[in-house]
């Protein structure tokens, strides 16, 4: 499967392996490696290929099930949900706003940059 060969785990990273599993599958859905209604690698495939406990892989997959990004077809495996990419995009837009835009605007206000000037700066940066 295309997504399996692109997966890489940092076993000495601060992020737990189950979160790395969830993040990598989410990234694969986001970048189009896994399309809607397409089967993703099984818990067994991932655990065997990367020598990860199957329960750890399943814990990561369950995060994605809870986010409605993947679902289980009984006896067949896990599949990408319809609209999963859009859910990811909307979530990432919110994160972008929370992590970047609010601090960006706050700093602009501290520097007494007007909204109009800020928009000009953004346009300048966007066109670069």
Backbone as ProteinMPNN parsed JSONL, in Angstrom:
{"seq_chain_A": "XXXXXXXXXXXXXXXXXXXXXXXXXXXXXXXXXXXXXXXXXXXXXXXXXXXXXXXXXXXXXXXXXXXXXXXXXXXXXXXXXXXXXXXXXXXXXXXXXXXXXXXXXXXXXXXXXXXXXXXXXXXXXXXX", "coords_chain_A": {"N_chain_A": [[0.847, -1.195, 0.0], [0.445, 2.252, -0.686], [0.641, 4.244, 1.372], [1.836, 2.934, 3.515], [4.573, 2.501, 2.997], [5.503, 5.045, 3.234], [5.4, 5.686, 5.856], [7.011, 6.631, 8.835], [8.57, 6.162, 11.904], [9.478, 7.713, 14.94], [11.019, 6.486, 17.43], [12.239, 7.441, 19.694], [11.112, 9.838, 20.115], [9.245, 12.578, 21.585], [6.531, 12.44, 21.217], [4.007, 10.054, 21.731], [3.957, 6.735, 20.303], [1.428, 5.847, 19.382], [0.151, 8.25, 18.822], [1.762, 9.165, 16.784], [1.168, 7.256, 14.846], [-1.563, 7.857, 14.38], [-1.289, 10.53, 13.468], [0.261, 10.213, 11.153], [-1.348, 8.649, 9.481], [-3.497, 10.391, 9.269], [-2.202, 12.532, 7.952], [-1.645, 11.23, 5.533], [-4.22, 10.899, 4.53], [-4.915, 13.577, 4.264], [-3.011, 14.485, 2.345], [-3.775, 13.041, 0.158], [-2.891, 10.438, -0.236], [-4.387, 8.38, 0.792], [-7.571, 7.831, -0.252], [-11.093, 8.783, -0.123], [-13.2, 6.227, 1.061], [-11.27, 4.329, 0.606], [-9.288, 1.548, 1.55], [-7.212, 1.464, 4.409], [-3.886, 0.616, 5.604], [-3.798, -2.358, 7.584], [-4.051, -2.898, 11.147], [-2.433, -5.045, 11.832], [-0.652, -5.166, 9.615], [0.742, -2.708, 9.888], [1.787, -2.991, 12.476], [3.465, -5.275, 12.184], [5.252, -4.482, 10.132], [6.598, -2.323, 11.292], [7.33, -3.147, 13.756], [5.713, -2.633, 16.006], [3.594, -2.683, 18.803], [0.452, -4.21, 18.309], [-1.755, -3.24, 19.776], [-1.009, -0.651, 20.313], [-0.982, 0.48, 17.745], [-3.69, 0.177, 17.144], [-4.797, 1.877, 19.069], [-3.993, 4.356, 18.064], [-5.391, 4.342, 15.646], [-7.986, 4.329, 16.622], [-8.248, 6.926, 17.535], [-8.567, 8.271, 15.143], [-10.929, 7.123, 14.272], [-12.661, 8.152, 16.204], [-12.562, 10.81, 15.438], [-14.01, 10.703, 13.19], [-12.696, 10.15, 10.803], [-11.847, 7.743, 9.796], [-13.344, 4.501, 9.388], [-14.593, 1.301, 10.481], [-15.083, -1.571, 8.55], [-16.73, -4.333, 9.151], [-14.936, -7.292, 9.346], [-13.451, -6.636, 7.11], [-11.709, -4.466, 7.418], [-10.183, -1.202, 8.006], [-11.372, 1.878, 6.704], [-11.24, 4.929, 4.791], [-13.259, 7.607, 5.695], [-16.073, 9.194, 4.09], [-15.693, 12.543, 3.199], [-13.561, 12.937, 4.886], [-11.115, 14.243, 4.326], [-11.935, 16.912, 4.105], [-12.811, 17.373, 6.704], [-10.374, 17.248, 8.028], [-9.064, 19.436, 6.839], [-10.685, 21.592, 7.719], [-10.314, 21.372, 10.485], [-7.553, 21.832, 10.636], [-7.439, 24.427, 9.694], [-8.673, 25.767, 11.793], [-6.79, 25.234, 13.805], [-4.627, 26.59, 12.685], [-5.565, 29.211, 12.839], [-5.825, 29.467, 15.653], [-3.172, 28.95, 16.511], [-1.491, 30.643, 15.051], [-2.664, 32.981, 13.781], [-4.004, 34.504, 15.8], [-1.887, 35.253, 17.556], [-0.311, 36.626, 15.732], [-1.952, 38.801, 14.954], [-2.221, 40.009, 17.458], [0.426, 40.814, 17.951], [0.746, 42.586, 15.825], [-1.051, 44.565, 16.6], [0.244, 45.411, 18.938], [2.41, 46.611, 17.764], [1.24, 48.728, 16.639], [0.189, 48.503, 14.072], [-2.053, 49.098, 11.584], [-5.233, 47.637, 10.629], [-5.613, 47.793, 7.859], [-2.964, 48.231, 6.976], [-1.841, 45.868, 7.888], [-3.191, 43.997, 6.321], [-2.146, 44.756, 3.847], [0.531, 44.03, 4.251], [0.224, 41.271, 4.493], [-0.75, 40.639, 1.936], [1.491, 41.383, 0.468], [3.351, 39.52, 1.412], [2.076, 37.184, 0.57], [2.215, 37.384, -2.175], [4.878, 37.149, -2.675]], "CA_chain_A": [[0.0, 0.0, 0.0], [1.249, 3.459, -0.865], [0.869, 4.959, 2.619], [2.65, 2.154, 4.44], [6.005, 2.708, 2.749], [5.836, 6.426, 3.588], [5.327, 5.855, 7.298], [8.28, 6.593, 9.559], [8.317, 6.379, 13.321], [10.598, 8.155, 15.761], [10.777, 5.778, 18.684], [12.764, 8.208, 20.823], [10.439, 11.134, 20.062], [8.398, 12.857, 22.746], [5.162, 12.031, 20.905], [3.798, 8.605, 21.837], [3.853, 6.043, 19.014], [0.04, 5.796, 18.925], [-0.147, 9.552, 18.217], [2.479, 9.194, 15.513], [0.363, 6.447, 13.926], [-2.741, 8.657, 14.029], [-0.872, 11.693, 12.687], [0.742, 9.814, 9.83], [-2.5, 8.24, 8.674], [-4.224, 11.633, 8.979], [-1.447, 13.232, 6.912], [-1.826, 10.494, 4.278], [-5.561, 11.251, 4.049], [-4.845, 14.987, 3.883], [-2.254, 14.695, 1.111], [-4.366, 12.263, -0.925], [-2.359, 9.077, -0.35], [-5.553, 7.543, 1.045], [-8.768, 8.522, -0.725], [-12.363, 8.388, 0.496], [-13.649, 4.84, 0.891], [-10.131, 3.459, 0.355], [-8.815, 0.829, 2.731], [-5.895, 1.832, 4.914], [-3.192, -0.582, 6.091], [-4.382, -2.934, 8.787], [-3.297, -2.857, 12.396], [-1.433, -6.108, 11.738], [0.374, -4.754, 8.658], [1.562, -1.644, 10.472], [2.546, -3.506, 13.631], [4.519, -6.173, 11.704], [6.248, -3.739, 9.353], [7.35, -1.37, 12.1], [7.607, -3.765, 15.055], [4.946, -1.871, 16.992], [2.533, -3.466, 19.421], [-0.835, -3.994, 17.637], [-2.639, -2.428, 20.621], [-0.562, 0.733, 20.126], [-1.492, 0.888, 16.429], [-5.145, 0.287, 17.264], [-5.079, 3.086, 19.845], [-3.86, 5.462, 17.125], [-6.512, 4.27, 14.701], [-9.218, 4.707, 17.321], [-8.301, 8.389, 17.549], [-9.106, 8.671, 13.845], [-12.336, 6.708, 14.272], [-13.372, 9.132, 17.026], [-12.619, 12.057, 14.67], [-14.806, 10.367, 11.997], [-11.849, 10.156, 9.62], [-11.851, 6.374, 9.293], [-14.365, 3.641, 9.993], [-14.319, -0.122, 10.319], [-16.032, -2.461, 7.878], [-16.56, -5.601, 9.854], [-14.333, -8.382, 8.589], [-12.68, -6.144, 5.968], [-10.654, -3.55, 7.845], [-10.463, 0.222, 8.198], [-11.518, 2.629, 5.472], [-11.328, 6.38, 4.923], [-14.644, 8.087, 5.686], [-16.438, 10.256, 3.149], [-15.527, 13.872, 3.775], [-12.466, 12.954, 5.874], [-10.132, 15.283, 3.989], [-12.539, 18.203, 4.436], [-12.783, 17.471, 8.167], [-8.987, 17.563, 8.38], [-8.79, 20.81, 6.403], [-11.37, 22.517, 8.635], [-9.627, 21.294, 11.777], [-6.243, 22.477, 10.505], [-7.685, 25.869, 9.585], [-8.906, 26.24, 13.167], [-5.487, 25.207, 14.476], [-3.845, 27.685, 12.112], [-6.07, 30.432, 13.453], [-5.483, 29.47, 17.08], [-1.738, 28.91, 16.765], [-0.731, 31.651, 14.334], [-3.346, 34.243, 13.476], [-4.278, 35.307, 17.007], [-0.618, 35.85, 17.995], [0.085, 37.528, 14.655], [-2.768, 40.019, 15.088], [-1.861, 40.626, 18.731], [1.713, 41.492, 17.76], [0.496, 43.736, 14.935], [-1.666, 45.612, 17.437], [1.303, 45.922, 19.806], [3.265, 47.444, 16.927], [0.36, 49.786, 16.105], [-0.043, 48.295, 12.643], [-3.499, 49.147, 11.347], [-5.784, 46.486, 9.909], [-5.329, 47.994, 6.436], [-1.532, 47.987, 6.766], [-1.614, 44.444, 8.101], [-3.667, 43.315, 5.111], [-1.152, 45.03, 2.804], [1.688, 43.191, 4.537], [-0.153, 39.885, 4.171], [-0.78, 40.546, 0.469], [2.876, 41.425, 0.017], [3.935, 38.207, 1.716], [1.41, 36.171, -0.237], [2.657, 37.542, -3.559], [6.324, 36.925, -2.753]], "C_chain_A": [[0.882, 1.244, 0.0], [1.574, 4.142, 0.461], [1.802, 4.244, 3.571], [4.137, 2.417, 4.234], [6.44, 4.125, 3.113], [5.836, 6.665, 5.095], [6.719, 5.719, 7.914], [7.997, 6.942, 11.009], [9.598, 6.762, 14.035], [10.37, 7.591, 17.159], [11.336, 6.5, 19.907], [12.189, 9.623, 20.849], [9.587, 11.334, 21.312], [6.94, 12.474, 22.498], [5.036, 10.512, 21.032], [3.592, 7.988, 20.447], [2.41, 6.037, 18.51], [-0.383, 7.128, 18.306], [0.563, 9.7, 16.876], [1.72, 8.4, 14.455], [-0.833, 7.271, 13.441], [-2.356, 9.827, 13.121], [-0.431, 11.315, 11.281], [-0.395, 9.352, 8.925], [-3.327, 9.477, 8.304], [-3.523, 12.418, 7.88], [-1.621, 12.559, 5.549], [-3.208, 10.758, 3.682], [-5.539, 12.68, 3.521], [-4.15, 15.178, 2.537], [-2.722, 13.82, -0.055], [-3.776, 10.882, -1.128], [-3.447, 8.039, -0.084], [-6.788, 8.349, 0.671], [-10.007, 8.03, 0.006], [-12.726, 6.964, 0.093], [-12.517, 3.87, 0.552], [-9.697, 2.802, 1.66], [-7.425, 1.32, 3.112], [-5.197, 0.558, 5.399], [-3.798, -1.063, 7.411], [-3.462, -2.741, 9.989], [-2.147, -3.86, 12.337], [-0.303, -5.724, 10.789], [1.318, -3.725, 9.264], [2.415, -2.198, 11.61], [3.686, -4.433, 13.192], [5.631, -5.411, 10.988], [7.144, -2.858, 10.216], [7.664, -1.874, 13.506], [6.993, -2.944, 16.192], [3.86, -2.79, 17.536], [1.207, -3.17, 18.71], [-1.803, -3.131, 18.451], [-2.288, -0.951, 20.496], [-1.089, 1.28, 18.805], [-2.998, 1.105, 16.499], [-5.551, 1.542, 18.035], [-4.988, 4.326, 18.945], [-5.012, 5.493, 16.134], [-7.822, 4.687, 15.362], [-9.36, 6.225, 17.463], [-8.95, 8.88, 16.262], [-10.566, 8.253, 13.685], [-13.16, 7.733, 15.051], [-13.493, 10.491, 16.344], [-13.468, 11.906, 13.4], [-13.989, 10.427, 10.712], [-11.752, 8.774, 8.988], [-12.97, 5.607, 9.992], [-14.029, 2.191, 9.682], [-15.462, -0.79, 9.564], [-15.757, -3.835, 8.468], [-16.033, -6.699, 8.923], [-13.465, -7.931, 7.422], [-11.529, -5.222, 6.353], [-11.138, -2.121, 7.995], [-10.445, 0.937, 6.855], [-11.633, 4.121, 5.774], [-12.793, 6.794, 4.767], [-14.855, 9.117, 4.585], [-16.293, 11.591, 3.869], [-14.379, 13.989, 4.758], [-11.464, 14.071, 5.591], [-10.668, 16.673, 4.352], [-12.561, 18.429, 5.944], [-11.383, 17.874, 8.621], [-8.668, 19.013, 8.023], [-9.434, 21.807, 7.358], [-10.692, 22.538, 10.004], [-8.284, 22.028, 11.714], [-6.373, 23.985, 10.322], [-7.913, 26.47, 10.967], [-7.602, 26.276, 13.954], [-4.595, 26.351, 13.987], [-4.268, 29.008, 12.737], [-5.609, 30.54, 14.904], [-3.982, 29.609, 17.326], [-0.962, 30.056, 16.123], [-1.435, 32.996, 14.228], [-3.548, 35.093, 14.719], [-3.005, 35.978, 17.519], [-0.129, 36.897, 16.998], [-0.65, 38.869, 14.779], [-2.416, 40.748, 16.384], [-0.55, 41.41, 18.604], [1.56, 42.706, 16.846], [-0.12, 44.886, 15.721], [-0.626, 46.238, 18.365], [2.235, 46.875, 19.057], [2.503, 48.611, 16.288], [0.239, 49.716, 14.584], [-1.554, 48.246, 12.443], [-3.943, 47.891, 10.592], [-5.458, 46.594, 8.424], [-3.853, 47.721, 6.126], [-1.189, 46.51, 6.934], [-2.045, 43.648, 6.871], [-2.697, 43.537, 3.949], [0.089, 44.166, 2.998], [1.413, 41.728, 4.182], [-0.159, 39.692, 2.663], [0.633, 40.547, -0.103], [3.566, 40.08, 0.249], [3.351, 37.102, 0.858], [1.906, 36.186, -1.682], [4.15, 37.295, -3.754], [6.663, 35.564, -3.263]], "O_chain_A": [[1.944, 1.264, 0.624], [2.709, 4.584, 0.646], [2.494, 4.889, 4.359], [4.881, 2.543, 5.206], [7.633, 4.375, 3.283], [6.233, 7.736, 5.554], [7.491, 4.825, 7.568], [7.276, 7.896, 11.304], [10.665, 6.208, 13.769], [9.624, 8.154, 17.96], [10.945, 6.201, 21.035], [12.72, 10.502, 21.528], [9.252, 10.375, 22.008], [6.194, 12.213, 23.442], [5.863, 9.772, 20.501], [3.108, 8.654, 19.531], [2.189, 6.207, 17.311], [-1.184, 7.147, 17.371], [0.021, 10.293, 15.943], [1.638, 8.82, 13.301], [-1.082, 7.368, 12.239], [-3.025, 10.084, 12.119], [-0.725, 12.031, 10.324], [-0.394, 9.641, 7.728], [-3.799, 9.601, 7.174], [-4.179, 12.92, 6.967], [-1.73, 13.239, 4.528], [-3.351, 10.833, 2.461], [-6.083, 12.96, 2.453], [-4.626, 15.932, 1.688], [-2.13, 13.856, -1.134], [-4.121, 10.208, -2.098], [-3.433, 6.952, -0.661], [-7.021, 9.427, 1.218], [-9.979, 6.993, 0.669], [-12.574, 6.564, -1.061], [-12.778, 2.707, 0.244], [-9.732, 3.415, 2.726], [-6.576, 1.558, 2.253], [-5.85, -0.469, 5.585], [-4.246, -0.267, 8.236], [-2.271, -2.462, 9.855], [-1.026, -3.557, 12.745], [0.869, -5.927, 11.106], [2.539, -3.853, 9.168], [3.609, -1.914, 11.701], [4.77, -4.38, 13.772], [6.813, -5.668, 11.216], [8.319, -2.67, 9.903], [8.191, -1.138, 14.34], [7.647, -2.613, 17.181], [3.28, -3.583, 16.794], [0.865, -2.003, 18.521], [-2.586, -2.374, 17.878], [-3.169, -0.095, 20.565], [-1.583, 2.406, 18.746], [-3.518, 2.092, 15.979], [-6.537, 2.194, 17.69], [-5.809, 5.236, 19.054], [-5.544, 6.559, 15.824], [-8.667, 5.323, 14.731], [-10.476, 6.743, 17.505], [-9.778, 9.79, 16.283], [-11.347, 8.95, 13.038], [-14.234, 8.136, 14.605], [-14.421, 11.247, 16.632], [-13.626, 12.856, 12.634], [-14.531, 10.723, 9.647], [-11.593, 8.655, 7.773], [-13.469, 6.014, 11.041], [-13.284, 1.892, 8.748], [-16.637, -0.608, 9.885], [-14.681, -4.407, 8.292], [-16.607, -6.986, 7.872], [-12.804, -8.761, 6.798], [-10.494, -5.203, 5.687], [-12.337, -1.86, 8.096], [-9.621, 0.647, 5.987], [-12.062, 4.523, 6.856], [-13.472, 6.382, 3.827], [-13.925, 9.824, 4.197], [-16.723, 11.741, 5.013], [-14.225, 15.026, 5.403], [-11.018, 14.76, 6.508], [-9.92, 17.514, 4.852], [-12.352, 19.549, 6.409], [-11.224, 18.732, 9.489], [-8.067, 19.732, 8.821], [-8.789, 22.772, 7.767], [-10.521, 23.599, 10.603], [-7.928, 22.759, 12.639], [-5.501, 24.738, 10.755], [-7.407, 27.549, 11.274], [-7.337, 27.231, 14.684], [-3.9, 26.993, 14.775], [-3.428, 29.824, 13.116], [-5.076, 31.566, 15.327], [-3.567, 30.309, 18.249], [0.117, 30.407, 16.599], [-0.855, 34.033, 14.553], [-3.285, 36.295, 14.688], [-3.037, 37.154, 17.881], [0.406, 37.934, 17.39], [-0.035, 39.934, 14.714], [-2.325, 41.975, 16.398], [-0.441, 42.534, 19.095], [2.184, 43.741, 17.079], [0.248, 46.045, 15.529], [-0.615, 47.453, 18.558], [2.776, 47.818, 19.634], [3.06, 49.376, 15.501], [0.192, 50.74, 13.903], [-2.245, 47.441, 13.068], [-3.129, 47.184, 9.998], [-5.073, 45.607, 7.798], [-3.531, 47.063, 5.137], [-0.351, 45.97, 6.211], [-1.343, 42.735, 6.437], [-2.45, 42.625, 3.16], [0.637, 43.633, 2.033], [2.276, 41.041, 3.636], [0.365, 38.697, 2.162], [0.935, 39.808, -1.039], [4.277, 39.576, -0.62], [4.064, 36.18, 0.461], [2.005, 35.144, -2.329], [4.627, 37.241, -4.888], [7.841, 35.227, -3.384]]}, "name": "protein", "num_of_chains": 1, "seq": "XXXXXXXXXXXXXXXXXXXXXXXXXXXXXXXXXXXXXXXXXXXXXXXXXXXXXXXXXXXXXXXXXXXXXXXXXXXXXXXXXXXXXXXXXXXXXXXXXXXXXXXXXXXXXXXXXXXXXXXXXXXXXXXX"}
